[in-house]
Amino acid sequence: GGVTGVGSTYPSPLLSYLKRSKLIPVTPLNDLWFLDLEGLTQECLMHGVCTSVLPWKIIEVPGKRPSPRWGASMSLDSFATLFVTGGATYDSTGGYSELDDLF
């Protein structure tokens, strides 16, 4: 797998991540986005006839934020509280580090 450019092929960033390769560096981020499903219709779900584009929207998070990371897990409880846990980042020496925190 790879990404084809003009005259060459670059390794897939996802494949490199899964193989824990440093061929393509991953940049840990601390932004949070959600997919707005308001425009999703039953016709789109049932038959694939989708007439609108579902927008991604950034969420501004008050208070303490998780450190920059990738590969984290999230869940939403019945009170609409979002929990973010785990993921990976680079430590202060640039080495790969797995996280086990909860926000």
C-alpha positions in Angstrom: 0.0 0.0 0.0 1.1 3.5 -0.7 0.3 7.0 -2.0 1.3 7.6 -5.6 2.9 10.9 -6.5 4.4 12.1 -9.7 7.0 9.6 -10.7 7.2 7.8 -7.3 5.2 6.0 -4.7 5.2 7.0 -1.0 4.5 4.5 1.8 1.0 4.7 3.3 1.1 6.8 6.6 -1.5 4.4 8.1 0.5 1.3 7.2 3.6 2.9 8.6 1.8 3.7 11.8 0.4 0.2 12.1 3.9 -1.3 11.6 5.3 1.3 14.0 7.6 2.6 11.3 9.3 6.0 11.4 9.5 6.2 7.6 6.6 8.7 7.7 6.5 10.7 10.9 3.2 11.1 12.6 2.4 14.5 14.2 0.4 14.1 17.4 -2.5 16.6 17.6 -4.7 17.9 20.4 -7.7 19.0 18.3 -11.1 17.4 18.5 -13.6 17.2 15.7 -17.0 15.7 15.2 -19.0 14.6 12.2 -22.3 16.5 12.1 -24.9 13.9 11.2 -27.9 16.3 11.1 -28.1 16.1 7.3 -28.0 12.3 7.3 -31.2 10.8 5.9 -32.8 7.4 6.0 -32.5 7.3 2.2 -28.8 7.8 2.5 -28.4 5.1 5.2 -30.7 2.5 3.5 -29.9 3.0 -0.2 -26.8 5.0 -0.4 -28.6 7.9 -2.1 -27.0 10.8 -0.2 -27.9 14.4 -1.3 -25.9 16.4 1.3 -22.3 16.6 2.4 -21.9 15.9 6.1 -19.5 18.5 7.6 -16.7 17.9 10.1 -16.7 20.6 12.8 -14.0 21.4 15.3 -14.9 21.4 19.0 -13.4 24.0 21.4 -12.7 22.2 24.7 -12.8 24.2 27.9 -10.4 23.4 30.8 -7.5 21.0 30.8 -7.0 19.3 27.4 -5.3 15.9 26.7 -1.7 16.1 25.5 -1.2 15.8 21.7 -1.7 12.2 20.5 -3.0 9.9 17.8 -4.8 6.6 18.0 -6.8 7.5 21.1 -10.2 5.9 22.0 -13.3 7.9 22.8 -16.7 7.1 24.2 -19.8 9.2 25.1 -21.9 8.5 28.1 -25.7 9.0 28.5 -25.0 12.5 30.0 -23.1 13.6 26.8 -19.8 13.5 28.6 -17.0 12.6 26.2 -14.1 10.4 27.5 -10.8 10.3 25.7 -8.3 7.6 26.7 -5.0 6.2 25.6 -3.3 6.8 22.2 0.3 7.4 21.4 2.7 10.3 21.3 6.4 11.1 21.1 8.2 11.6 24.5 10.6 14.4 25.2 13.4 12.4 23.5 11.4 11.8 20.3 10.7 8.2 21.2 7.3 6.5 20.7 5.3 6.4 23.8 1.9 4.8 24.5 -0.5 6.7 26.8 -2.8 5.2 29.4 -4.5 8.4 30.7 -8.2 9.3 30.8 -9.8 12.7 30.2 
